[in-house]
Amino acid sequence: MIMAVFQNQDSIVTATGLTQWDYGQTLRILGLCGLKRTEVHFALDGGGPALIQLAEIEENGAVTVPIPDCLLETGRSIVAYVYVTDQTSGETIRTIKMPVTRRAKPQDYDSPAEKSLLRQVLDQLALKADDLSLVDGLLQLTANGQGIGTKIRLPSGTSGGREVELRNNGTAIQWRYTDSNDWTDLVSLEDLRGPAGECPEFEVRDGHLFAIYQNE
């Protein structure tokens, strides 16, 4: 676990302890009070797209969030932006710089990025994608209540009454707003194959998307 501690009016702090090829690392942020809905956006130092991670806020105010494994593989320093959002606005309130110590790639290294999280779950026969959640504009597959894969931020306006439509086009589950003509892939059907290699059928129940496997 990597610690970032803000004191007084600090706007930028440095958190050390990361090494290239680490994975499963967590960033713990201390010194921020009164936070509610908080995201942390992770990006490589020097530019590039930011990956959104939804943070967990503990009762004592500490913020914990997983660090994306794919960024650690590069060996480049990482910048994390603490971002608070509500129904009408979003704001970056703090910045954390995380230097990464470079090292040689281990011979036996098996990158989590080489498999999607969903496929890892299916390989372990522990979970199946069985639902879909839309919370504060973030769309994500879930299994037994646990988030799977990458969250997709829908364009602003979701809370204004725009409805989301889903379809199976034969190769992927897609979504769009009902007042739009543009479909976007949510997840490939290949990634939803069950342990026996079967593709599920899909059914909407009470506003939720369920994946049903033939052997169930």
N, C-alpha and C positions, 0 to 999 in steps of 0.2 A: 504494500500500500504506500502511495506517495502522498506526502502531506504538504498542503499550501496554507499558510497562516497569514491572515490579514490583520494588521494592527492600525489603530487610529484611522487616518485618512488614506491609507495605502490604496492605490488604484492598480498597481502592478506588483506582483511578487514572483519569485522564482522558486520552483519546487524541484529538488534533485533526487536522483536515485534510479533513473530509468536507464536501461541498457538495451541495445539493439537485440532483437530476437526474443525479448521478453514477451509474455502474453498473459492474458487474464489479470492485468494490473488495474488497480482502482485508485482514483484520485479522491482524497478526502480534503475538504475545504473547511477551515475554521475561521472564526472571526466575523462572519456575516450574520446579521440578526434580522429577524422579521421576514424572511423569505417565504414565499408560498410556492407558486408554480415556477420552477426554475429549470432551464436547459443549460447544458454546457456544450459549446461548439468547439470541436477539435480540428485544428488545421496544421499543416506543416509550416514551419517558420520560413518565410520568404514567399508565401502565396499558395494558391490552389484552393479547391473547394473545401468547405468546412463540413464535418460530419456531426450531426445532431444527436446528442444523447440526453435523455430525460433523467434528471438528477433525483435522488432520494434525499429528503430532508428529515433528519432525525429530531426527536423531541428536544434535544439540547441545542438545536440549531445547526449542527454539523451537516455538511452537504457531502454526499458520496455519489460517485458516478464512475462507470467503467471507462477505461481508456481504450480506444479502438486498436485492436491488434495490428491491423494493416498499416497504421502509421508507424508503429514501433519497428516494423520490418525494414523500413527505409533507412534507419540510422540517422535521420535528420531530426533536429530539434522540433518540438511540438509547442504550439501555442493554444491555450484553452481560454475561451471567452465565456464568462458567466453571464447568462442571458435570462432576464425575467420577462414574462409575457402575460397578457390577459386578453380579454375578448377584443380589445380595441387598439392595443399598442404592444411593442416589444422594445427592449432596451438592453444594451450591453453595459453591465455595471462594474465588472472587474476583469482583469486579464492576468493569466498565469503563464509564465514561460517555463518550459520543461526541457532542459538540455538532455540529449540522449547520447550515451557513450557508445561509440561504434565498436564492433568486434566481428570476428569471422563467423560465418554461418556454421552452426553445428551440423555435422554429417547426418545426424539422426533427427534433425528438426522437421516436425510435421506441422506446417502452418495451419492454424484454424481457418485462414482465408482460402485454403485450397479446397475446402468444402463449405457449402453454405451451412449456416446454423441449422436450418430446417433439415437438411440431409443428415447432419450429424445426429439430430434427434431421432429421425426415422431409422438410421443405422443401429441405434441403441435400443430400438423398439420400445422406447419409453413414452414418447408422445407422438401425436399426430395433430396437424393443423385442423382445428375443428370449429373455429369461430373467427370473427373479424371485429376489431374494435375501432371506433372513431371517437377520440377524446381530444377536445380542444384543437381540432383541426389536424390531428395526427392519425393517419390510417395505418393499421398494423394487423397482421395475422396473429392469432393466439392459439394456444393449445393448453387445455385444462387451466385456463386463466393466465397462462404465462406468455409473455410477448415473444414472438419468433421473427427473426430477420430484421430488416431495416424498416424504421418508421418512414412513412411518406407524408410530408406536410402538404395538405391541400391548400389551394389558393385561398386568400381571404374571402370571406363571404359565406363560409359554411354555416356560421351561427345565424345568418340572416334568413334562413329558411330554404336554402338550396339543397335539393335532395341528391343523393349519390345513387347511381345505378350500377349494377354488376352484371357481367356476362362471362360465359365460357366460350371462347372462339375456337376451341379445339386444340390450341397449343398453350394457352395461358388464361388465367383469370384476369379480367380487365375491369377498370372502373371509369366512370365519367359522371359529370353532372348531367341531370336529366335535361337541362336546357343547353347542353353542348353536344357537338358532333364528334368531338375528339376522344377516342378511347386510349387509355394508358395501361400498360401491363402492370399488374400487381405482383403476380408470382407465376412462374412457369409450371405447367402441369407436370413436367418431368420431375420437379422438385417436390411434388405432392404424392409421388408413388409410395404405396405402402410397403411393408417388409417383404411381401411376396411379389413385389413388382407391379401390383395392380394400381390403376388410376382410380381415384374416387369419383363418385357422382356427387353433385352439389344440390343442396336444398336450402331454401330460405325459410326460417321459422321465426316468427315474432321479431323480424328485423335483423336476424343474425344469419350469417352464412355458415352452413355445416357441410363438412366433407364426410361422405359416407363410403366406407370401404366394403367391398362385396363379401369379405370373409367375416364381417362383424354380425 
